Amino acid sequence: MPTASDAWQALADWQPQKLTDLVAADPQARLQALVRNVADIRFDFAKTHLDDAAIAILSGLADAQDFGGRRKTLFSGGIANPTENRAAEHSAERGDGAPESVHVAQALHQRMRMMIDAIEAGAFGEIRHLLHIGIGGSALGPDLLVDALGRHSDRYDVAIVSNVDGAALDEVIANFRPEHTLVAVEYKTFTTTETLLNANSALQWLDEAGVADPLGRFIALTAMPDRAIEWGIDETRILPFSETVGGRYSLWSSIGFPAALALGWDAFADLLEGAAEMDRHFRLADGADNICLLAAFADQIYANRLGCQTRAVFAYDERLRLLPDYLQQLEMESNGKAVTLDGERLAQQSAPITWGGVGTDAQHAVFQLLHQGTHRVPVEFVVAREPDHLLDDAHHETLVANCIAQGAALMTGRASEDGARAYPGDRPSTTILLDQVSPRTLGALIAFYEHRVFANAVLLGINPFDQFGVELGKEMAKGLAEGTIDFDPATQALMKAALGD
């Protein structure tokens, strides 16, 4: 059986064909090979440099890296995160995992639903606002869900605060009435400095506004309930989640509480079911039939054969404007690694830099570089068939036309004797077309990206579920603030200039 080294060498020797030649050679066969429909989402990789030879090479790499075994470990609740000796059980939150873990997740979902029922029944008084305090995935996930799906909901005002800059919290509380506000605080371990500071300031705000029992307005979302109790939150107002659910994979757990409250429980259940549908596809489909693995094949071509250091995601739908931000953390925190599972230095490039923007706004800001710049950037377009407004159909038709035309223009380019007006073309793109932006399709889309990250990690032989790189900066920031670390003179001078003696 060929080794991973053999496969990487074969990929280095592989010669890509021009995109226009690939598409023109046998259009129907190419569409059949590189377009998949899962959970009412069309995933179209026809305008990438994937061909039969590349797919065969990367399928061999997947086998050499034991893709099937690592996938089985992930879904069975085995040690998928070896550096921390724990499982990675976000799929169990959607009903697909070790039976005991699925049972626990369902019980905790029921606890969250009972909390929402109590809020709706007036157990906390007349609640109109929810202030959710978290950071990283515990903020980015709920923020994406509420912004994408809650635009027409009149259930509750939900604001997500993650930045420790007091201006972020101040902006929210200026528009919330304290007597009608609940605060949901996410601390997986109840040790995150930024979150604790924001929580203490929110508590002070409620207290100074004369709210009786301000701590009684706090709900904790945590994997460490005992620490929440120590902080002062009653155990009846704690919504636990499993320690084996990582922050950037946590919106399916009690971290999704803000979305479940804002959207209603039925919508949250549909979100879980959409993700579960993608889970089933990822678990059961093999080779290039697996859309998450196929996407990872394309990612590896661009990162490790064609030298692309970035990947751009553009949402041609205002509801998905936060998707690029969400994917930045999911992809770069998961796969921004430099060592393999064996602790060896990674010989390949790991995660590219993920960036992006929104629809036609981005066209008039960054697409100049994409079309004529010296960087080759794989582009991903995300668009929906159904719009979110009742205005003239021309709005949506123009939006979709721009999206599809950009992909065609990137691929074909245009020759000109005037170099300033020449477009080289042969620039890759993928298009993800949702039937509609609904809880079910959004759940499936996010799960697709999760599994794509995992598939890339398997191909690279790395662990996508730890994030030790985040810890060093936090540790040093704490030491700088407390004066417990002896920093270099340049850092000391900068701190003095910023904050004084």
Secondary structure, DSSP 8 states (H G I E B T S, - for coil): ---HHHHHHHHHH-----HHHHHHH-HHHHHHHHEEEETTEEEE-TTSS--HHHHHHHHHHHHHTTHHHHHHHHHHT--SBTTTTB---TGGGGT-S-HHHHHHHHHHHHHHHHHHHHHHTTTTSS--EEEEE--THHHHHHHHHHHHH-TT--S-EEEEE---SHHHHHHHHTTS-GGGEEEEEE-SSS--HHHHHHHHHHHHHHHHTT-SSGGGGEEEEES-HHHHHHHT--GGGEEE--TTS-GGG-TTTGGGHHHHHHH-HHHHHHHHHHHHHHHHHHHH--GGGSHHHHHHHHHHHHHHTS---EEEEEEESGGGTTHHHHHHHHHHHHH--SB-TTS-B--S----EEEEEEHHHHHTTTHHHHHHSSS---EEEEEESS-S--S-HHHHHHHHHHHHHHHHHHHH-B--SSGGG-B-----EEEEEES---HHHHHHHHHHHHHHHHHHHHHHT--SS--HHHHHHHHHHHHHHHT-S---HHHHHHHHHHH--
